[in-house]
Amino acid sequence: MELNENDPTIAKLQSACSDIKTLLQTSFTMETSLGNMDRNFDALKETLTLASRRVAPLQSLSIATKALDSRINRAVSPALTLLDSFKLSESLQRNLLDLSSKLSNENISQKKRLKLLLKYVNCIEKLNGAINLIGQDGEPAIQKLQEVVEFLSRTKATDQYRMHRLRETLITLKALYKTEVDAMKFDGLLDEALLNLQDEYEHILQQLSHRNIGESECGDGEEQMVAYELGSELEVEVLRRISETLATNDCLDICIDIFVKVRYKRAAKALMRLNPDYLRTYASQEIDKMEWESLETSITLWIQHFELAVKTVFVSEKNLCNQVLGNIMDGEIWHECFVKIADKIMAVFFRFGEGVARSNKEPQKLFKLLDMFDSLEKLKIDFSQIFDGEAGVDICSRFRELEKLLVHASTKVFWEFGLQIEGNQDGLPPPKDGSVPKLVRYAINYLKYLATDIYSAPMAKVLHTEHVWKAGILSKPESDENLLKDAIFNVLEALQRNVESKRSRYKDKVLPFVFAMNTYWYIYMRTRNTELGKILGESYMMKNYKVVAEESAYLYQKQAWGGLVGLLEKDELGRINKEGIGGLVRGKMEAFMKGFDEISQRHKSNYSIPDVDLRGQIRDATVKLVVPAYTEFLDTYSSVLQVKLYLSPDSIEGLLNQVFGGSDRVSERKTSFRRREFKDRSESRNSVSSERNKEVRDFRRSKSNTSDA
């Protein structure tokens, strides 16, 4: 089969054969190139291996350098912060010097000075913060530097010479840091500024004085008892900031010492303007030696000054303590500071009050003791509020102890007063003229004063307190009013026994009745329509004083004038004949006139009825007893008597008026002596004996008419 050259298949085969040849040729060429390339890679590998061996030390050094760089960066950052703190500290110190220079100028106003002080305090606080920051950042910075030195030493990244210098530098830096920071805190400008601040603190505290104390003697006491603020808002703000700054800078003890010392002196000085010289006498023995007027004045001043100190001075001081020191230590320190200020002053007041309570228990002291007790009772709530908290426990305890002493002293004075009366310890005999003894006058006025509204409530409170202490809290004591009433009854009963004791010591037969009449009438008249009378009750006074006085008056008249009137009895004259009656009648008249003269003289010289009203009643009763009997006798026997030789009835009445202190007749008195008016002279002449019986009934009538008295 003949091949056709123009066949497309043959053409394709020829073309494929040519491509294969070309491909084979190219593969051969590539194989040759790859062989060359392999030889080149082997050479390069040998070169890289050699280079790697040569670069390995540099790689280790690079890693060490990166680690060192990291440590240096960690050390430099705190160091830079420390340097910034040093720069701030230096700037603040310059500001402090500038402010200190301005404060030293004495020509600036007080307000401007206070504002400068606030800036000064702010600058000190910032400087203290900067120094504290230096102290806080210094240690870490040095620690980081020390780590770098240790790393260099360990890695030997530098030579020995540089390592030695680095170690020396680190040691020097440590020592310098410690010295510099301590100097900045304790020996530098900050310390000087704190000292200046303490001086300014003390100066401002001294300027805050108490006003209007002791300046006006006639001022309104209520106005003076109002507390006031010490210092302006700006002054208080400056003091508060200074206190907090001093406390922050470890000067709290100094701050408290300055505050307590200065404010104690200012409070004491304010109270010294009241001239309390009496407080220097406080021992009970020294108080016993004082004149009563002086002691009475001292106690009155003590009450006023004590109240003034508590309600004004100490309230103001407490407010200042709270405002200035209230934010320090979460408000735990200012109470203690206030108590320290008040403690010494209150101790002076307490010891005087205790001295008075422990002094001799003289009767006149009762009212001043009650005044003291009452003033403490009124101050009790205010006092407990002012001295509240744990810090005021001791001073409140002493306050209660003083109250306790006053309760014991008051009750003891009162009971001893009753014992002195009953024991007749005044040492005096009964009055020679039968007048009211001084002891009775004193005791009645004493009890009247005690029964007034001013003293009855405090005395009842004292008696109630004493009773509770003795009987126990769980007991059921009587009411305050009953305790006071029983106590007064006891004294009056003792007084009555004293009067009866004195009465029995008279030798004269008339004087006991004059004495009893005067004394019981005095007691009755001085107690009726008074607070004391209300406590005793009218029935008690009628029974124990008025009735006894009336009975004594009747017995006085019977003893003093009954015998004289008996001389004019006509019974025995009726049994005598007319021839002998003249001599007997004249004898009776002479005996009557002689007896009348003797009795009159005794009344003028030995007997006394000082009460005008009582004396008038006795005079009227005596006139009604004597004059009608004398008139009747004179008229009956005028035939055997020379009437002109004898005194007329009007003359007898005039003499009786003189005997009883004058001719003034007191008509129709509203007194407790119930008298009947004689109808007229003609009716009274019927019977002398019947008239005498009338007088007896007159004196005794009050027993059945007590409701009319």
C-alpha positions as CSV (number, residue, x, y, z in Angstrom):
1,M,0.0,0.0,0.0
2,E,1.5,3.2,-1.1
3,L,1.8,6.0,1.3
4,N,0.3,9.3,0.5
5,E,2.5,12.1,1.6
6,N,-0.5,14.4,1.7
7,D,-2.3,12.3,4.2
8,P,-3.2,14.4,7.4
9,T,-2.4,11.5,9.7
10,I,1.1,11.3,8.5
11,A,1.5,15.0,8.9
12,K,0.2,14.8,12.5
13,L,2.6,11.9,13.3
14,Q,5.5,13.8,11.9
15,S,4.6,16.8,14.0
16,A,4.3,14.7,17.1
17,C,7.6,13.1,16.5
18,S,9.3,16.5,16.2
19,D,7.7,17.7,19.4
20,I,8.9,14.6,21.2
21,K,12.4,15.2,20.0
22,T,12.2,18.8,21.1
23,L,10.9,17.7,24.5
24,L,13.6,15.2,24.9
25,Q,16.2,17.8,24.0
26,T,14.6,20.2,26.5
27,S,14.6,17.6,29.3
28,F,18.2,16.8,28.7
29,T,19.0,20.5,29.0
30,M,16.9,20.8,32.1
31,E,18.6,17.8,33.7
32,T,21.9,19.4,33.0
33,S,20.7,22.6,34.6
34,L,19.3,20.8,37.6
35,G,22.6,19.1,38.1
36,N,24.3,22.4,38.1
37,M,21.7,23.8,40.5
38,D,22.1,20.9,42.9
39,R,25.8,21.5,42.9
40,N,25.1,25.2,43.6
41,F,22.7,24.4,46.5
42,D,25.3,22.1,48.0
43,A,27.8,24.9,47.9
44,L,25.2,27.4,49.3
45,K,24.4,24.9,52.1
46,E,28.0,24.7,53.0
47,T,28.2,28.5,53.0
48,L,25.0,28.8,55.2
49,T,26.3,26.2,57.6
50,L,29.5,28.1,58.0
51,A,27.6,31.4,58.4
52,S,25.3,29.9,61.0
53,R,28.2,28.7,63.0
54,R,29.6,32.2,62.8
55,V,26.3,34.1,63.7
56,A,25.2,31.9,66.7
57,P,27.1,34.0,69.3
58,L,25.6,37.2,68.0
59,Q,22.1,35.7,68.3
60,S,22.6,35.0,72.0
61,L,24.0,38.5,72.5
62,S,20.9,39.9,70.8
63,I,18.5,38.0,73.0
64,A,20.4,39.2,76.1
65,T,20.3,42.7,74.7
66,K,16.5,42.5,74.3
67,A,16.2,41.2,77.9
68,L,18.4,44.0,79.2
69,D,16.4,46.6,77.2
70,S,13.2,45.3,78.8
71,R,14.7,45.5,82.4
72,I,16.1,49.0,81.7
73,N,12.7,50.2,80.5
74,R,11.0,48.8,83.6
75,A,13.6,50.6,85.8
76,V,13.5,53.9,83.9
77,S,9.7,54.3,84.1
78,P,9.5,54.4,87.9
79,A,12.6,56.6,88.0
80,L,11.0,59.1,85.7
81,T,7.9,59.2,87.9
82,L,10.2,59.7,90.9
83,L,11.9,62.6,89.2
84,D,8.5,64.1,88.4
85,S,7.6,63.8,92.1
86,F,10.8,65.5,93.0
87,K,10.1,68.4,90.6
88,L,6.5,68.8,92.1
89,S,8.0,68.8,95.6
90,E,10.4,71.4,94.7
91,S,7.7,73.6,93.1
92,L,5.5,73.2,96.2
93,Q,8.3,74.2,98.5
94,R,8.8,77.4,96.5
95,N,5.0,78.1,96.9
96,L,5.3,77.4,100.6
97,L,8.1,79.9,101.0
98,D,6.1,82.5,99.1
99,L,2.9,82.0,101.2
100,S,5.0,82.0,104.4
101,S,6.5,85.3,103.4
102,K,3.0,86.8,102.8
103,L,1.7,85.4,106.2
104,S,4.6,87.1,108.0
105,N,3.2,90.5,106.9
106,E,1.4,91.8,110.0
107,N,-0.5,94.5,108.0
108,I,-2.9,92.1,106.2
109,S,-6.4,91.9,107.4
110,Q,-7.7,88.9,109.4
111,K,-9.9,87.7,106.7
112,K,-7.2,87.8,104.1
113,R,-4.8,86.1,106.5
114,L,-7.3,83.3,107.0
115,K,-7.7,82.8,103.2
116,L,-3.9,82.7,102.9
117,L,-3.8,80.1,105.6
118,L,-6.2,78.0,103.6
119,K,-3.9,78.2,100.6
120,Y,-1.0,77.5,103.0
121,V,-2.7,74.4,104.3
122,N,-3.6,73.2,100.8
123,C,0.1,73.6,99.7
124,I,1.2,71.6,102.8
125,E,-1.2,68.9,102.0
126,K,0.1,68.7,98.4
127,L,3.7,68.8,99.5
128,N,3.0,66.0,102.0
129,G,1.3,64.0,99.2
130,A,4.3,64.5,96.9
131,I,6.7,63.4,99.6
132,N,4.6,60.4,100.4
133,L,4.6,59.6,96.6
134,I,8.4,59.9,96.6
135,G,8.5,57.5,99.5
136,Q,6.1,55.1,97.8
137,D,7.8,55.3,94.3
138,G,11.4,55.4,95.6
139,E,11.5,51.9,96.9
140,P,10.2,50.3,93.6
141,A,12.5,52.4,91.5
142,I,15.6,51.4,93.5
143,Q,14.4,47.8,93.4
144,K,14.1,47.8,89.6
145,L,17.6,49.3,89.3
146,Q,19.0,46.6,91.6
147,E,17.4,44.0,89.3
148,V,19.2,45.5,86.3
149,V,22.5,45.4,88.2
150,E,22.0,41.8,89.2
151,F,21.1,40.9,85.6
152,L,24.2,42.5,84.2
153,S,26.3,40.7,86.8
154,R,24.6,37.4,86.0
155,T,24.8,37.7,82.2
156,K,28.2,39.5,82.2
157,A,26.7,41.9,79.6
158,T,29.4,44.4,80.6
159,D,32.9,44.5,81.9
160,Q,33.9,44.3,85.6
161,Y,34.8,48.0,85.8
162,R,31.3,49.1,84.8
163,M,29.8,46.5,87.2
164,H,31.8,47.9,90.1
165,R,30.7,51.5,89.3
166,L,27.1,50.4,89.0
167,R,27.1,48.6,92.4
168,E,28.7,51.7,94.1
169,T,26.1,53.9,92.4
170,L,23.3,51.7,93.6
171,I,24.5,51.7,97.2
172,T,24.9,55.5,97.1
173,L,21.4,55.9,95.7
174,K,19.9,53.8,98.4
175,A,21.6,55.8,101.2
176,L,20.8,59.1,99.5
177,Y,17.1,58.2,99.0
178,K,16.6,57.2,102.7
179,T,18.4,60.3,104.0
180,E,16.7,62.7,101.6
181,V,13.2,61.4,102.1
182,D,13.6,61.4,105.9
183,A,15.0,64.9,105.6
184,M,12.1,66.1,103.5
185,K,9.6,64.6,106.1
186,F,11.2,65.5,109.3
187,D,14.0,68.2,108.8
188,G,13.0,70.0,105.7
189,L,10.6,72.7,104.7
190,L,7.6,70.5,105.4
191,D,8.6,70.1,109.0
192,E,9.1,73.9,109.3
193,A,5.7,74.5,107.7
194,L,4.0,72.2,110.1
195,L,5.6,74.1,113.0
196,N,4.3,77.3,111.6
197,L,0.9,75.8,111.2
198,Q,0.9,74.8,114.8
199,D,1.7,78.3,115.9
200,E,-1.1,79.7,113.6
201,Y,-3.5,77.0,115.0
202,E,-2.8,78.1,118.6
203,H,-3.1,81.8,117.7
204,I,-6.5,81.4,116.1
205,L,-7.8,79.3,119.0
206,Q,-6.7,82.0,121.4
207,Q,-8.6,84.6,119.4
208,L,-11.9,82.7,119.9
209,S,-13.2,84.1,123.2
210,H,-16.5,83.8,125.1
211,R,-18.6,87.0,124.8
212,N,-20.8,88.8,127.4
213,I,-19.7,86.7,130.4
214,G,-19.2,88.9,133.4
215,E,-19.5,92.1,131.4
216,S,-22.9,93.1,132.7
217,E,-23.9,92.7,136.3
218,C,-27.5,93.8,135.7
219,G,-28.1,92.0,132.4
220,D,-30.9,89.5,131.8
221,G,-29.8,86.1,133.1
222,E,-31.9,84.3,130.5
223,E,-30.0,86.1,127.7
224,Q,-26.7,85.1,129.2
225,M,-27.8,81.4,129.4
226,V,-27.9,81.1,125.6
227,A,-25.0,79.3,123.9
228,Y,-23.3,81.0,121.0
229,E,-20.9,80.0,118.2
230,L,-17.2,80.5,118.8
231,G,-15.6,82.0,115.7
232,S,-16.8,82.7,112.2
233,E,-17.3,80.1,109.5
234,L,-14.0,81.0,107.9
235,E,-12.1,80.7,111.3
236,V,-13.7,77.3,112.0
237,E,-13.0,76.1,108.5
238,V,-9.3,77.1,108.8
239,L,-9.1,75.3,112.2
240,R,-10.7,72.2,110.9
241,R,-8.3,72.0,107.9
242,I,-5.3,72.7,110.1
243,S,-6.4,69.9,112.5
244,E,-6.9,67.4,109.7
245,T,-3.5,68.4,108.1
246,L,-1.7,68.0,111.4
247,A,-3.4,64.7,112.0
248,T,-2.4,63.5,108.5
249,N,1.3,64.4,109.2
250,D,1.6,62.4,112.4
251,C,1.0,65.5,114.6
252,L,-2.4,64.5,116.1
253,D,-1.1,64.4,119.7
254,I,0.4,67.9,119.3
255,C,-2.8,69.1,117.7
256,I,-4.9,67.8,120.6
257,D,-2.6,69.1,123.2
258,I,-2.7,72.6,121.7
259,F,-6.5,72.5,121.3
260,V,-7.1,71.3,124.9
261,K,-4.6,73.6,126.5
262,V,-5.8,76.8,124.7
263,R,-9.5,76.1,125.0
264,Y,-9.2,75.2,128.6
265,K,-7.5,78.5,129.3
266,R,-10.0,80.5,127.3
267,A,-13.0,78.8,129.0
268,A,-11.4,79.2,132.5
269,K,-10.6,82.8,131.7
270,A,-14.2,83.5,130.6
271,L,-15.5,82.1,133.9
272,M,-12.8,84.0,135.9
273,R,-14.4,87.2,134.7
274,L,-17.3,86.3,137.1
275,N,-14.8,86.7,140.0
276,P,-15.4,83.2,141.5
277,D,-12.9,83.8,144.4
278,Y,-15.2,81.7,146.6
279,L,-14.1,78.6,144.8
280,R,-10.8,78.8,146.5
281,T,-12.4,77.7,149.7
282,Y,-13.6,74.2,149.2
283,A,-12.5,72.1,152.2
284,S,-15.4,71.4,154.6
285,Q,-13.3,72.6,157.5
286,E,-12.6,75.9,155.8
287,I,-16.3,76.3,154.8
288,D,-17.3,75.8,158.5
289,K,-15.1,78.8,159.4
290,M,-16.9,81.1,156.9
291,E,-19.4,83.7,158.0
292,W,-22.9,82.6,157.1
293,E,-23.6,85.7,155.0
294,S,-20.4,85.1,153.0
295,L,-21.2,81.4,152.6
296,E,-24.8,82.2,151.5
297,T,-23.5,84.6,148.9
298,S,-20.9,82.0,147.7
299,I,-23.5,79.3,147.3
300,T,-25.8,81.7,145.3
301,L,-22.9,82.6,143.0
302,W,-22.0,78.9,142.7
303,I,-25.5,78.0,141.5
304,Q,-25.5,80.9,138.9
305,H,-21.9,80.2,137.7
306,F,-22.5,76.4,137.5
307,E,-25.5,76.9,135.3
308,L,-23.8,79.5,133.2
309,A,-20.8,77.2,132.7
310,V,-22.9,74.3,131.6
311,K,-25.4,76.0,129.4
312,T,-23.2,78.5,127.7
313,V,-19.5,78.0,128.0
314,F,-19.4,74.2,127.7
315,V,-22.1,74.1,125.0
316,S,-20.0,76.5,122.9
317,E,-16.8,74.6,123.6
318,K,-18.5,71.3,122.6
319,N,-19.8,72.8,119.4
320,L,-16.3,74.1,118.6
321,C,-14.7,70.7,119.3
322,N,-17.2,69.0,117.0
323,Q,-16.7,71.5,114.2
324,V,-12.9,71.4,114.4
325,L,-12.1,67.8,115.4
326,G,-15.2,66.0,114.3
327,N,-13.8,64.5,111.1
328,I,-10.6,63.1,112.7
329,M,-10.6,59.4,113.4
330,D,-14.2,59.0,112.3
331,G,-15.4,61.4,115.0
332,E,-14.1,59.4,117.9
333,I,-11.6,61.9,119.3
334,W,-13.5,65.1,119.8
335,H,-15.7,64.0,122.7
336,E,-12.6,63.1,124.7
337,C,-11.0,66.4,123.9
338,F,-14.1,68.3,125.1
339,V,-14.2,66.4,128.3
340,K,-10.5,67.2,128.9
341,I,-11.3,70.9,128.5
342,A,-14.3,70.8,130.9
343,D,-13.0,68.3,133.4
344,K,-10.6,70.6,135.4
345,I,-13.2,73.4,135.5
346,M,-16.0,71.1,136.6
347,A,-13.7,69.6,139.2
348,V,-13.4,73.1,140.8
349,F,-17.2,73.5,140.9
350,F,-17.7,69.9,142.2
351,R,-15.2,70.2,145.0
352,F,-16.9,73.4,146.3
353,G,-20.3,71.8,146.2
354,E,-19.0,68.6,147.9
355,G,-17.3,70.8,150.6
356,V,-20.6,72.5,151.3
357,A,-22.5,69.2,151.5
358,R,-19.9,67.7,153.8
359,S,-19.6,70.8,156.1
360,N,-21.4,71.1,159.4
361,K,-25.2,70.5,159.2
362,E,-26.4,73.8,160.5
363,P,-30.2,74.5,160.1
364,Q,-29.8,77.6,158.0
365,K,-27.9,75.7,155.4
366,L,-30.9,73.6,154.4
367,F,-32.3,76.2,152.0
368,K,-29.0,76.7,150.2
369,L,-28.5,73.0,150.0
370,L,-32.0,72.7,148.5
371,D,-31.2,75.5,146.1
372,M,-28.1,73.6,145.0
373,F,-30.0,70.3,144.6
374,D,-32.8,72.0,142.7
375,S,-30.4,73.6,140.3
376,L,-28.7,70.3,139.7
377,E,-32.1,68.6,139.1
378,K,-33.0,71.3,136.5
379,L,-29.6,70.9,134.8
380,K,-29.6,67.1,134.9
381,I,-30.9,66.6,131.3
382,D,-28.7,69.3,129.8
383,F,-25.7,68.0,131.7
384,S,-26.2,64.4,130.5
385,Q,-26.7,65.6,126.9
386,I,-23.5,67.8,127.0
387,F,-21.3,65.1,128.6
388,D,-22.8,62.2,126.7
389,G,-20.9,59.1,125.4
390,E,-18.2,57.0,127.0
391,A,-15.9,60.0,127.4
392,G,-18.3,61.8,129.8
393,V,-19.0,58.8,132.1
394,D,-16.7,59.9,134.9
395,I,-17.8,63.5,134.9
396,C,-21.5,62.5,134.9
397,S,-20.7,60.0,137.7
398,R,-19.3,62.9,139.8
399,F,-22.4,65.0,139.0
400,R,-24.6,62.2,140.4
401,E,-22.3,61.8,143.4
402,L,-22.7,65.5,144.2
403,E,-26.5,65.1,144.0
404,K,-26.3,62.2,146.4
405,L,-24.2,64.2,148.9
406,L,-26.7,67.1,148.7
407,V,-29.7,64.7,149.3
408,H,-28.0,63.2,152.4
409,A,-26.9,66.6,153.6
410,S,-30.4,68.2,153.2
411,T,-32.2,65.3,155.0
412,K,-29.6,65.2,157.7
413,V,-29.8,69.0,158.3
414,F,-33.6,68.7,158.6
415,W,-33.7,65.7,160.9
416,E,-30.9,67.2,163.1
417,F,-32.9,70.4,163.3
418,G,-35.8,68.5,164.8
419,L,-33.5,66.7,167.2
420,Q,-32.0,69.9,168.3
421,I,-35.5,71.3,169.0
422,E,-36.6,68.3,170.9
423,G,-33.4,68.1,172.9
424,N,-33.7,71.7,173.8
425,Q,-30.1,72.2,172.6
426,D,-30.5,76.0,172.3
427,G,-29.2,76.0,175.9
428,L,-31.4,79.0,176.8
429,P,-33.9,79.2,179.7
430,P,-37.5,80.1,179.0
431,P,-38.1,83.8,178.5
432,K,-38.4,85.6,181.9
433,D,-41.5,87.5,180.7
434,G,-43.3,84.6,179.2
435,S,-42.9,85.9,175.6
436,V,-42.4,83.7,172.6
437,P,-38.9,82.2,172.7
438,K,-36.5,82.8,169.8
439,L,-36.4,79.1,169.0
440,V,-40.1,79.0,168.3
441,R,-40.0,82.1,166.1
442,Y,-37.0,80.6,164.2
443,A,-38.6,77.2,163.8
444,I,-42.0,78.5,162.6
445,N,-40.4,80.9,160.1
446,Y,-38.1,78.1,159.1
447,L,-41.0,75.8,158.4
448,K,-43.0,78.5,156.7
449,Y,-40.1,79.2,154.3
450,L,-39.7,75.5,153.7
451,A,-43.4,75.1,152.9
452,T,-43.3,77.7,150.1
453,D,-43.5,76.7,146.5
454,I,-39.8,77.5,146.1
455,Y,-38.6,74.8,148.6
456,S,-41.5,72.4,149.2
457,A,-41.0,70.6,145.9
458,P,-37.2,70.2,146.2
459,M,-37.5,69.1,149.9
460,A,-40.2,66.6,149.0
461,K,-38.0,65.3,146.2
462,V,-35.0,65.0,148.6
463,L,-37.1,63.1,151.1
464,H,-38.5,60.8,148.4
465,T,-35.1,60.1,147.1
466,E,-33.7,59.3,150.5
467,H,-36.7,57.1,151.3
468,V,-36.2,55.1,148.1
469,W,-32.5,54.6,148.8
470,K,-33.3,53.3,152.2
471,A,-36.4,51.2,151.4
472,G,-35.2,50.0,148.0
473,I,-36.4,50.6,144.5
474,L,-39.0,47.8,144.6
475,S,-40.7,49.3,147.7
476,K,-43.9,51.4,147.5
477,P,-42.9,54.7,149.1
478,E,-45.5,57.3,150.1
479,S,-46.1,60.3,147.9
480,D,-43.7,63.2,148.1
481,E,-46.4,65.4,149.7
482,N,-47.1,62.9,152.5
483,L,-43.4,62.5,153.2
484,L,-43.0,66.3,153.5
485,K,-46.1,66.6,155.6
486,D,-44.9,63.8,158.0
487,A,-41.4,65.4,158.3
488,I,-43.0,68.8,159.2
489,F,-45.3,67.2,161.7
490,N,-42.3,65.5,163.4
491,V,-40.5,68.9,163.7
492,L,-43.6,70.6,165.1
493,E,-44.2,67.8,167.6
494,A,-40.6,68.2,168.7
495,L,-41.2,71.9,169.0
496,Q,-44.3,71.4,171.1
497,R,-42.3,69.1,173.4
498,N,-39.7,71.7,173.7
499,V,-42.3,74.4,174.6
500,E,-43.8,72.1,177.2
501,S,-40.4,71.5,178.6
502,K,-39.6,75.2,179.0
503,R,-43.1,75.8,180.4
504,S,-42.5,73.4,183.2
505,R,-39.4,75.3,184.3
506,Y,-41.2,78.4,185.5
507,K,-41.5,79.0,189.2
508,D,-44.0,81.8,188.9
509,K,-47.6,80.4,188.8
510,V,-48.8,82.8,186.1
511,L,-45.8,82.8,183.7
512,P,-46.4,79.2,182.4
513,F,-49.8,80.2,181.2
514,V,-48.6,83.5,179.7
515,F,-45.8,81.6,178.0
516,A,-48.1,78.9,176.6
517,M,-50.7,81.5,175.6
518,N,-48.1,83.6,173.7
519,T,-46.3,80.7,172.1
520,Y,-49.2,78.7,170.8
521,W,-51.1,81.8,169.7
522,Y,-47.9,82.8,167.8
523,I,-47.7,79.4,166.1
524,Y,-51.3,79.4,165.1
525,M,-51.4,83.0,163.8
526,R,-48.1,82.6,161.9
527,T,-49.1,79.4,160.2
528,R,-52.8,80.1,159.2
529,N,-53.4,81.2,155.7
530,T,-49.9,80.1,154.6
531,E,-48.5,77.2,152.6
532,L,-47.5,75.7,155.9
533,G,-51.0,76.0,157.2
534,K,-52.3,74.3,154.1
535,I,-50.0,71.4,154.6
536,L,-50.9,71.0,158.3
537,G,-54.6,71.5,157.9
538,E,-56.9,73.8,159.9
539,S,-58.2,71.1,162.2
540,Y,-54.7,70.2,163.2
541,M,-53.8,73.8,164.0
542,M,-57.0,74.4,165.9
543,K,-56.5,71.3,168.0
544,N,-52.8,71.7,168.8
545,Y,-52.4,75.4,168.9
546,K,-55.5,77.5,169.0
547,V,-57.4,75.5,171.6
548,V,-54.3,75.2,173.7
549,A,-53.7,78.9,173.5
550,E,-57.3,79.6,174.5
551,E,-57.1,77.2,177.5
552,S,-53.9,78.8,178.6
553,A,-55.5,82.3,178.3
554,Y,-58.4,81.2,180.5
555,L,-56.0,79.6,183.1
556,Y,-53.9,82.8,183.0
557,Q,-56.9,85.0,183.7
558,K,-58.0,82.6,186.5
559,Q,-54.6,82.5,188.0
560,A,-53.7,86.2,187.6
561,W,-57.0,87.9,188.2
562,G,-59.4,85.3,189.6
563,G,-58.1,85.7,193.1
564,L,-58.3,89.4,192.9
565,V,-61.9,89.3,191.8
566,G,-62.6,86.7,194.5
567,L,-61.8,89.4,197.2
568,L,-64.9,91.2,196.1
569,E,-67.2,88.2,196.8
570,K,-70.2,89.2,198.9
571,D,-71.2,85.8,200.3
572,E,-69.4,86.1,203.6
573,L,-70.6,89.7,204.0
574,G,-74.2,88.6,204.1
575,R,-73.6,86.7,207.4
576,I,-72.2,89.7,209.2
577,N,-74.4,92.3,211.1
578,K,-74.6,95.8,209.8
579,E,-72.4,97.2,212.6
580,G,-69.4,95.1,211.6
581,I,-69.9,95.1,207.9
582,G,-68.3,98.5,207.3
583,G,-64.9,97.5,208.5
584,L,-64.9,94.3,206.6
585,V,-66.0,96.0,203.3
586,R,-63.2,98.6,203.7
587,G,-60.7,95.8,204.4
588,K,-61.8,94.0,201.2
589,M,-61.4,97.2,199.2
590,E,-58.0,97.9,200.6
591,A,-56.9,94.3,199.9
592,F,-58.3,94.6,196.4
593,M,-56.5,97.8,195.7
594,K,-53.3,96.4,197.1
595,G,-53.6,93.2,195.1
596,F,-54.5,95.2,192.0
597,D,-51.4,97.3,192.3
598,E,-49.2,94.2,192.8
599,I,-50.6,92.4,189.9
600,S,-50.3,95.5,187.7
601,Q,-46.7,95.9,188.7
602,R,-46.0,92.2,187.9
603,H,-47.6,92.6,184.5
604,K,-45.5,95.7,183.7
605,S,-42.2,94.2,184.9
606,N,-42.5,90.4,184.5
607,Y,-45.3,89.5,182.1
608,S,-45.3,90.3,178.3
609,I,-47.9,89.7,175.7
610,P,-46.2,91.0,172.5
611,D,-48.9,90.2,170.1
612,V,-51.1,93.3,169.8
613,D,-54.2,91.4,168.9
614,L,-53.9,88.9,171.6
615,R,-53.0,91.6,174.1
616,G,-56.2,93.5,173.2
617,Q,-58.3,90.4,173.6
618,I,-56.8,89.6,177.0
619,R,-57.3,93.2,178.0
620,D,-60.9,93.2,177.0
621,A,-61.6,89.9,178.8
622,T,-59.8,91.2,181.9
623,V,-61.7,94.4,181.9
624,K,-65.0,92.5,181.6
625,L,-63.9,90.3,184.5
626,V,-62.6,92.9,186.9
627,V,-64.5,96.1,186.2
628,P,-68.1,94.8,186.5
629,A,-67.2,93.0,189.8
630,Y,-65.5,96.1,191.1
631,T,-68.4,98.4,190.0
632,E,-71.0,96.1,191.6
633,F,-69.1,95.9,194.9
634,L,-68.6,99.6,194.9
635,D,-72.3,100.3,194.2
636,T,-73.5,97.7,196.6
637,Y,-71.5,99.0,199.6
638,S,-71.5,102.7,198.7
639,S,-73.4,103.4,202.0
640,V,-70.5,102.2,204.2
641,L,-67.7,103.3,201.9
642,Q,-66.5,106.8,201.2
643,V,-66.7,106.3,197.4
644,K,-64.6,109.4,196.6
645,L,-61.6,107.8,198.4
646,Y,-61.5,104.9,196.0
647,L,-60.9,104.7,192.3
648,S,-63.8,104.8,190.0
649,P,-64.6,101.9,187.7
650,D,-63.5,104.0,184.7
651,S,-60.2,104.6,186.5
652,I,-59.8,100.9,187.1
653,E,-60.5,100.3,183.4
654,G,-57.9,102.9,182.5
655,L,-55.3,101.3,184.7
656,L,-56.0,97.9,183.1
657,N,-55.6,99.5,179.7
658,Q,-52.2,100.8,180.8
659,V,-51.3,97.4,182.2
660,F,-52.0,95.8,178.8
661,G,-50.1,98.5,176.8
662,G,-52.3,101.5,176.3
663,S,-55.8,102.8,176.3
664,D,-56.6,101.8,172.7
665,R,-59.6,99.6,172.8
666,V,-59.9,97.1,170.0
667,S,-63.6,96.5,169.2
668,E,-65.2,93.6,167.5
669,R,-62.0,91.7,166.3
670,K,-62.2,88.8,163.9
671,T,-60.0,86.5,165.9
672,S,-60.2,82.9,167.1
673,F,-61.0,83.9,170.6
674,R,-64.8,83.9,170.7
675,R,-66.1,86.5,173.1
676,R,-69.6,87.5,174.1
677,E,-70.3,91.2,174.5
678,F,-71.7,92.2,177.9
679,K,-75.1,93.6,177.5
680,D,-74.6,96.6,179.7
681,R,-73.3,97.6,183.1
682,S,-76.7,97.2,184.9
683,E,-77.0,93.6,183.7
684,S,-73.5,92.8,184.7
685,R,-74.1,93.9,188.2
686,N,-76.6,91.1,188.9
687,S,-74.0,88.6,189.8
688,V,-70.2,88.6,189.7
689,S,-70.0,84.9,189.9
690,S,-72.3,84.5,186.9
691,E,-70.1,86.9,184.9
692,R,-67.0,84.8,185.7
693,N,-68.8,81.7,184.4
694,K,-69.5,83.6,181.2
695,E,-65.8,84.3,180.8
696,V,-64.9,80.6,181.3
697,R,-67.4,79.7,178.6
698,D,-66.0,82.4,176.3
699,F,-62.5,81.0,176.4
700,R,-63.7,77.4,175.9
701,R,-66.2,78.0,173.3
702,S,-63.7,77.5,170.4
703,K,-63.7,73.8,171.3
704,S,-67.3,73.5,170.0
705,N,-66.9,76.0,167.2
706,T,-63.7,75.0,165.4
707,S,-65.5,75.3,162.1
708,D,-65.9,79.1,162.6
709,A,-62.2,79.7,163.3
